Every structure is written in C-alpha cells, then in structure tokens.
Amino acid sequence: MDGKENGTVSEPRQWHHRSAAEISGPTNPMVRPLLTDLYQFTMAYAYWKAGKHKEKAVFDLFFRKSPFGGEYTVFAGLEECIRFIANYKLTEEEISFIGHTLPDKCEEGFLDYLRKVDCSDVEVYAVPEGSVVFPRVPLLRVEGPAAVLQLLETTLLNLINYASLVATNAARHRFVAGKSKILLEFGLRRAHGPDGGIGASKYCYIGGFDATSNVLAGRLFGIPLRGTHSHAYVSSFMSPDEIINRSLQTSDGSNVCEDFVGLVQTWLKKIQGSSSLSSIFGETNQSELAAFISYALAFPSNFLALVDTYDVLRTGVPNFCAVALALHDLGYKAVGIRLDSGDLAYLSNEARKFFHAIGKEFQVPGFGKTGITASNDLNEETLDHLNKQGHEIEAFAIGTNLVTCYSQAALGCVFKLVEINNQPRIKLSEDVSKVSIPCKKRCFRLYGKEGYPLVDLMIGENEPPPQVSERILCRHPFIESKRAYVVPQRVEELLRCYWSGISGGARVELPPLKDIRARCMEQLEQMRPDHMRLLNPTPYKVSVSAKLYDFIHFLWLSEAPVGELE
C-alpha cells in the first residue's frame, strides 16, 4: 500500500503510529465481542478444532446495490469499527457464557484460546469514511487469523450497514434541497431506539445536515444543536396576563424595557391598525401571543416561533411579527418562524409577503428576509415537489423519513472470504450478482479530464497500478461484452490502512467528524450530475482489470461442478 508521490496515485495526507491504548472504545458500550451471531463462535470453535484458526484469511466487506434506487452510497461507520477492533477483548464472564452456550460441551482449550484473542494480528484497509462508494468495491479489506475475522464479521456489518444507509439518505436530501438550504435532523423521537437516534444524528451530519435536535449527539460529537418549542408550549398559555416578569434588557445592556408585554401589544395594534395591513391581519389568539412573548423573554437573541398551533396567517404570523418588532426596538433580531403543517409552499410564500409588507410599512431593514423553517414529515420527494412549486423556506427540519430510512430498510453489506493462506477463494451462485470477486485486491478511482470520476477499478494485489494518461482496459466482472478503455487524468487509490495490529506499520489517523463531513461534501460535489439525479440515474461503472477478469473466470470454472446429461 505504499503510495506514489508523482501525482499518479492520491494518498492520505498523514500517516501515524498509535497503539490500541490510545484509541477509545466504541461510542455505544454495548458494542462488545458478544454483539455477534452465535454461528461466529461455532465457526471459531470448529476452526480451532480443525487447527485452522490461525490461518491467514482475507475478507472483503462490500454491498451489492446502492440504496434508494440511486447510484451511489456514502460510506460511514469506519471510526466505530476501528474503535471496536482496537479494544477487542473478551472478559472472563463473557468467555464463561460462551462455554455454556455452544451447542456441545466446549473444550477448555478453546476457552483458553478465547482468553488470548485480540486484534493484534489483524490489519484493516478501508475507504476513507465519508467517501462516495459503489457496489462490489470493498469498503473494508480485513486480514488476519480466520477465526478472529469471523468473530468480527457481524459487528463490523452492524456498525457499517445502518451508518452508511442513513448517511446516504441524508446526502440525497441535501442534493434535493440544494446547497443554500439549512437542513436540521429532528428524528430522535422516531428513531429505532437510543442507538438509532444517536447514530442517525452523527451520520446525517456526515451526509450533509447542518445541525441536530439531539442534545446527547451534540455533546458526544460536537454537532451544532438547533430547536425551538412545541405546540404544547404554545397551548399551555391562556393570556398575556400570566406573564409575571415583563422586563427585558436591551441587546447592548444599556437600558431595560420594564413592560415588554405592553410593547408587543402596542406593535400588534399598529399592525392591526395599518391601512396597508388591515386586510391581512385581524384579531389574533392571545394565548399564542402570550407564549411567543414568554419565549422571546427567555431567548431574545434566538426567537423562532412555531406559528401553526391555531392559524398560520390569521394569528401565528401577526403575533410573531408583533414580538419581532418589539425585539427590534430593543436591538434584537428575531430568527424566524417554523411551519409544521398545511401547504408549506403557499404558507411560506404568503408569510414572506407579510414580512416584506411589514418591513416596508414600519421601515425595518431586513425584516422581509426573516427566516422560515418547515417541518411536518418531510422527505426527499416532498423537497423536490416544494422546489417545483416554488417556496420561501430557508431551513428544513426532517425526522421520521430520514432517520428510519423509510424507503429502504437496510443497505445489505456482506462480508466475504476472498483469500485463505494466499489462495484466492470465490463464492459462486446461480444469481450472478452474488458471485464474489476473489483474491486480495487493490482498488482505484479513475478520473476524467473534466474532473469527474469515470470508473472504480479493482486489480490483483501484485498487478502494476494504473497510471495517469495510460490507456487501461476496464472490464465488467461478469459480462464479457461490457468493457471500455479509459485514459485517466487522475488516479486515486481507495483502500488505506487504518489498523495495522502489532506490526507497528503506519496507518491513517482517524479524522475528526467535521473533516469526514467535509470529505463527503467534496466527494458529492465531484460526482457527475447524471449519476446523482433522483429519476433514472446513470449507472456508475465498477470494473476489474483484464488480468483479474481472466482470473475470476478461470477460478469460477475451476470451482463450479460440471453437469452431466443422461
């Protein structure tokens, strides 16, 4: 995996030497060696009984089809995998449990073996987290003792499957919404349990969301937090008479408004009495007004009001405007409104007109640009429809459809043996899509003259790597007629060492979350638009070298039984 410095192969920026003791454990303490399927331990025992447990194996972790009917996936979950591997160690209690759990009485020697098992002889090569990836290309290549790798399989798949699925879902929402919109992940209450909620916040941030409502995720990962108030808060008030503390200091601290409630009510009368606005605004709900005033007194610099508890245009927007204008008098600027029901396109357009009218009427600069946030079971299809209808929404708060990945339940990553004791292995199937690509491989992304990726190319470990400006034959792994020559203008090697065990070899440092997110945004920006579109995206080419193609089919014929007709 030594990199080239001549610009032919893109290499990671930094290589580091760090021991396992310097890598903290997984975020979720439930990610333990027993978080696996029983058959991983039964196979480990069978390997041990057969004397095969120390044989050097190579597994590829990959997926066969991109999710949501699209042509790309965002790879996520690598950091948690490395944390798990770096701290892999069975406790005495766990070993005892395994001894009593295996179907037949387990020999004590196997339990002694488990006491010594760690990942010091394991190496992990992976695509950098946050990368855009494609079917069949290994996300991870894991090398080490066969029994140990089997014990890792289920946990690695668990840590990557959902993470990559929800990160991809987030990226698709970002693509539809556009770069200029603010995307907020609000899915904790609908997520699949605490771990699903925490994971969704982290991986939606990687996929392009700007903030989360999940306070614990903000604490753990440094993700920006956003939130307002609920309908319950609004309906909990009866009238402005309930507000006891009515004073509010000016933003510069130079003065105090002793009756902020009265100031708001004065502004509401001005709005209702305006000749240009009287046809728009009438009487408003006073309990809603009380809630808005109370919230503004608590958060004068971050006042964002939920305006659809009663009626958006007749009471929600005018009540908000009255509070916002009072805050303006004291040097504050209201953040905006949130719409959580109704015709979001129409309501946002009407609210924008009101904001412009009030800004003009009362000569308040910038009031017409007051923010509008929308929620209400949004998904990428809804965002697409809103874009086509035309709207004035600046931020979208998205929950259920995002974090539950409602339109697809799972990504379907698999973990397949591709080599044992330096002997390539292949998994055959009548379904060609399930035939594995054998042997330890190197993987490259070839870029064209316009800067877009053209093809991901897999080659045998000992083949010479592709070079810039070299004419390279790229072949579909299984369809003989699908082949093309590519002359790359840039070549990037995809797999990099993230865990080198006790060998002490150099490996890539795990980057901070913000860098993973930045990589994802950069990679998505590099993609050709026709690969990204929602409807009928152009398939991205994943190929093998001519030499690897020949070897795949040689091994296929060698392993497949020959039928006999009578």
Disulfide bonds with the S-S distance in Angstrom:
none
